[in-house]
Amino acid sequence: MEHPVLRLGLLGFSDSAFERLRGWTERDAVGWPSWRLGDPHLADAWLLDGEAVEVVDRDALHVEHPRGSHVRLTLHRAEVDRPLAFAMPLPKGFASAESFDAGDESSLRQRLQRFEAWLRPLRSQFALGEQLVAKWAEYQGDVVHLMHEGRLLAVIDFPRWQCGLLIPARPVDLGAAQWVRRPALANDIPSAFLKLKLHQVMWTYAARTGRDILPARYRASTIYLRRVPHLPPRWFDPAHLLIMQELSTQPGTFEDLRARTGLEEPVLASRLAALYYGAGLTTDADSARRAQPTMRQSVLSLCMGAADRDREAIAREASQSDLMAPSSILREASHSPLRVAGGEPRHNGAGPHRPDSE
């Protein structure tokens, strides 16, 4: 089965520690998810250097990031929506069981494995999304139960375009589950299940897979933006926003978009795939025309906060990494919990971060 790429944010580390941790983190292990360093605002988990942390009060911390910049980020622990750990030594008077030795690769690896356990709901959504992308055309219009060893793991209701996922379900069991067609009235989702839209689950897979899953017609036909996908705004990285801005102005082919955005081919293909499986794109001109007035207003509202981003910088950053959707599955915030001390929340990863982490 395929494993997702997970994003790790490093906060407050010196350049030497940052590069050491990058080398260890991005060394893939067979049978485990891959980790990549990137913008902390978009990360699935955080590592903080304890020496860069200042305790403000019982709830708030300041983190000097980047190290030596004198820029301080504020983090309120009550708002944290992803796993985190502190590199020792910890600040005086601060205690946390979530700590590790940044000079020991085995200590880091143990910490990443704890993160992976915490992120099981995300990994399970990825596994379900992989199945949906492969089979949705075959099962359109059906109600399907995913069964494994006599246990119900998921209910997929294609007519209502939603599903229910057993929260403790293991990714490996979802990958091996049997798809059983059921009567239309068997679409009730148990109360203990996590209820999700199918486009959200498929986006989670498309945004994190290393495979090229863009349908072939999107490399040959004219591409239209039908709508902004109904997803939390901070799931969109700068490249997603750039593509939607371009398509809201004028549709285009894959090669047109390469020239207009400056994005490299693999990056453009991965972002288009996410937008497609998020129900945002079409190659049907009539469908796009009917949705055009609402679509343009939605794009304008979403992109206003990123209007001053330099287009070449967006293309360069996106080409150096694979920006992923955040992992706050069970609780969605409208912004990253990281704020510049005394400032406003940062949206869509627009806050200060290491350029070389992209």
Secondary structure, DSSP 4 states (H G I P E B T S, - for coil): ----EEEEEEES--HHHHHHHHHHHTS--TTS-EEEE--GGG-SEEEEEGGGEEE-SSSEEEEESSTTS--EEEEEGGG--S-EEEESSPPTT---SSEE-TT-HHHHHHHHHHHHHHTHHHHHHHHHHHHHHHHHHHHTT-EEEEEETTEEEEEEETTTTEEEEETT--HHHHHHPEEEEE-GGG-PPPTTEEEEEHHHHHHHHHTT-SS----GGGGTS-BEE----SS-GGG--HHHHHHHHHHHH--B-HHHHHHHH---HHHHHHHHHHHHHTT-EES-HHHHHHHHHHHHHHHHHHHGGGTTS-HHHHHHHHHTS--------SS--SS-S-EETTSPBP-TT-S---GGG-
